[in-house]
Amino acid sequence: MRVRATKLVGKSLSAPHLDGNCYISHPEIIFEGKECELLAVRETQLGKWLVVAYRELAEDGFIITAFFTRRRQYLIKRKQLWP
């Protein structure tokens, strides 16, 4: 699936260590979001996760936003969809 990013989100993910497509295609965990979005999560440092919120459409998808969090409880209370 091809995943698009808005220009604003694309700028924030332009650093090599923040490749949003990589995090979506190879996440550690995928959680269900609140509004039909998916949350691809990968630990970047011990106790620090990058969360990429994205939405899948019929033929492609798009990144909504991405952010770092250390709040593990925020993630694990959500419904885990994968693995």
Backbone bond lengths (Angstrom), bond angles and torsions (degrees), N, CA, C in turn:
res aa  C-N    CA-C-N  psi(-1)  N-CA   C-N-CA  omega(-1)  CA-C   N-CA-C  phi
1 M - - - 1.443 - - 1.519 109.02 -
2 R 1.294 116.56 137.24 1.453 122.50 176.16 1.526 108.25 -86.38
3 V 1.329 116.10 135.50 1.462 121.33 -179.58 1.518 108.87 -119.91
4 R 1.310 116.26 128.16 1.451 122.52 179.63 1.532 109.96 -100.90
5 A 1.312 115.31 159.73 1.466 121.01 173.93 1.521 107.94 -133.95
6 T 1.327 117.24 143.52 1.457 120.26 174.71 1.520 108.51 -66.45
7 K 1.323 117.15 163.14 1.465 120.28 -179.44 1.520 111.23 -59.14
8 L 1.323 116.82 -41.37 1.462 120.87 -179.39 1.525 111.24 -63.68
9 V 1.321 116.99 -47.30 1.459 120.83 178.65 1.520 109.95 -67.15
10 G 1.336 117.05 -39.20 1.461 121.37 178.73 1.521 112.13 -58.93
11 K 1.326 117.03 -38.49 1.471 120.35 177.56 1.522 111.16 -64.82
12 S 1.315 117.10 -41.64 1.462 119.49 -178.02 1.523 111.54 -72.38
13 L 1.339 117.49 -20.83 1.463 121.18 178.69 1.522 112.15 -103.50
14 S 1.332 117.58 18.87 1.457 119.89 -175.29 1.527 113.10 -79.92
15 A 1.317 118.13 -18.91 1.461 119.74 177.37 1.525 109.44 -67.22
16 P 1.338 117.89 142.19 1.472 120.26 -176.68 1.525 114.18 -55.85
17 H 1.318 118.63 -34.51 1.458 120.59 -178.67 1.524 112.63 -80.13
18 L 1.318 117.62 -1.48 1.462 121.69 179.75 1.518 111.51 -120.18
19 D 1.303 117.66 44.86 1.455 121.13 179.62 1.529 108.67 -75.81
20 G 1.326 116.85 101.66 1.456 121.77 -176.72 1.513 113.25 -59.27
21 N 1.336 117.36 -39.19 1.468 119.96 178.81 1.515 111.26 -63.23
22 C 1.317 117.53 -37.33 1.463 121.02 177.55 1.524 110.00 -63.61
23 Y 1.313 117.27 -40.67 1.456 120.35 -179.03 1.520 111.72 -69.79
24 I 1.323 117.26 -29.41 1.454 119.68 177.47 1.522 110.67 -78.05
25 S 1.323 116.86 -40.06 1.468 119.14 -177.91 1.520 113.29 -79.30
26 H 1.332 118.51 -22.15 1.468 121.99 179.92 1.531 111.58 -135.74
27 P 1.327 118.03 57.20 1.471 118.90 179.92 1.526 110.76 -79.05
28 E 1.315 115.60 162.38 1.463 120.22 171.56 1.530 109.58 -80.29
29 I 1.328 114.85 -39.58 1.463 121.57 -177.25 1.533 108.32 -145.65
30 I 1.329 116.32 148.04 1.466 121.07 171.04 1.523 107.38 -121.91
31 F 1.329 114.96 126.52 1.455 121.91 178.13 1.520 109.85 -110.76
32 E 1.323 115.54 157.86 1.457 121.91 174.91 1.525 108.52 -81.73
33 G 1.330 116.43 135.98 1.456 121.07 176.43 1.519 110.86 -87.75
34 K 1.325 116.44 -173.57 1.465 121.22 -178.28 1.522 112.92 -86.18
35 E 1.332 117.67 -29.64 1.466 121.90 -174.00 1.525 111.88 -122.97
36 C 1.310 117.99 52.31 1.481 123.80 177.82 1.522 113.79 69.89
37 E 1.305 118.63 7.68 1.449 119.86 176.27 1.529 109.27 -90.90
38 L 1.311 115.79 163.92 1.451 122.30 176.28 1.522 108.16 -113.08
39 L 1.323 116.35 150.29 1.460 121.67 -179.86 1.527 108.55 -118.21
40 A 1.326 115.84 106.71 1.459 121.15 176.22 1.530 107.20 -88.00
41 V 1.330 116.27 125.33 1.463 120.78 -172.00 1.521 109.86 -123.97
42 R 1.317 114.39 137.34 1.456 120.32 175.90 1.524 108.52 -146.05
43 E 1.311 115.75 135.14 1.465 120.47 179.00 1.521 108.28 -76.69
44 T 1.333 116.93 125.58 1.462 121.84 -179.04 1.519 112.03 -98.49
45 Q 1.307 115.81 -31.95 1.466 123.79 174.71 1.513 106.03 -141.41
46 L 1.302 116.27 166.71 1.455 119.79 178.82 1.526 109.09 -58.85
47 G 1.322 116.61 116.21 1.457 121.64 177.95 1.515 115.00 80.72
48 K 1.326 118.15 10.70 1.464 121.48 -179.85 1.523 108.53 -132.06
49 W 1.346 116.67 124.31 1.452 122.13 -176.17 1.518 111.22 -117.66
50 L 1.327 115.16 144.52 1.457 120.83 169.57 1.518 106.85 -98.09
51 V 1.312 116.57 126.60 1.456 123.39 179.54 1.528 107.14 -111.33
52 V 1.325 116.70 121.92 1.461 122.18 176.79 1.521 107.07 -111.27
53 A 1.331 115.71 112.40 1.464 121.15 178.14 1.522 107.60 -89.06
54 Y 1.339 115.94 127.05 1.457 119.86 -179.01 1.517 109.98 -145.38
55 R 1.318 114.50 164.10 1.458 120.70 179.28 1.520 108.22 -126.43
56 E 1.328 116.11 134.83 1.455 121.32 176.77 1.525 109.27 -94.69
57 L 1.324 115.48 134.32 1.456 121.77 175.74 1.520 108.35 -112.09
58 A 1.326 118.24 -175.59 1.469 121.46 -175.65 1.532 112.22 -58.54
59 E 1.330 117.58 -46.72 1.460 120.44 -175.03 1.511 114.03 -111.38
60 D 1.296 118.09 -18.65 1.453 120.93 -179.94 1.521 109.36 -152.73
61 G 1.289 117.27 -163.84 1.455 121.46 178.85 1.513 109.75 -151.97
62 F 1.318 116.93 175.36 1.455 119.07 176.96 1.518 110.34 -147.43
63 I 1.335 114.37 147.96 1.457 122.00 178.41 1.517 107.78 -81.71
64 I 1.319 115.97 129.99 1.460 121.62 178.44 1.522 109.70 -87.35
65 T 1.324 115.92 -51.62 1.458 121.68 179.62 1.521 108.63 -162.77
66 A 1.303 115.63 170.33 1.462 121.69 175.73 1.521 107.73 -145.34
67 F 1.327 115.62 144.29 1.459 119.38 -179.69 1.517 109.83 -156.43
68 F 1.327 115.18 157.12 1.455 121.90 173.98 1.519 109.18 -92.50
69 T 1.315 116.01 148.32 1.466 119.96 173.85 1.520 109.52 -146.39
70 R 1.289 115.21 150.74 1.465 122.59 171.01 1.530 109.67 -112.43
71 R 1.326 116.12 -0.03 1.470 122.14 -177.51 1.523 109.96 -85.06
72 R 1.288 116.84 83.90 1.467 122.62 -177.98 1.533 111.23 -59.98
73 Q 1.324 116.69 -36.68 1.467 120.97 -179.83 1.526 111.35 -61.41
74 Y 1.326 116.89 -34.03 1.469 121.79 177.34 1.530 109.93 -58.90
75 L 1.317 116.74 -37.10 1.459 120.94 -177.30 1.526 112.69 -82.40
76 I 1.320 117.42 -48.31 1.470 119.50 -170.45 1.531 113.62 -73.55
77 K 1.326 117.93 -13.03 1.475 117.63 177.11 1.533 111.55 -82.41
78 R 1.340 116.98 -7.10 1.470 120.95 178.26 1.519 110.45 -85.92
79 K 1.311 116.03 160.98 1.458 121.50 177.99 1.534 109.42 -70.62
80 Q 1.326 116.18 124.24 1.454 121.29 179.55 1.528 109.49 -86.57
81 L 1.351 116.40 124.83 1.449 121.13 -177.86 1.530 112.74 -99.19
82 W 1.317 117.03 -27.67 1.461 121.28 -179.63 1.506 109.60 -153.15
83 P 1.248 124.82 144.71 1.453 129.79 -9.71 1.500 111.83 -75.97
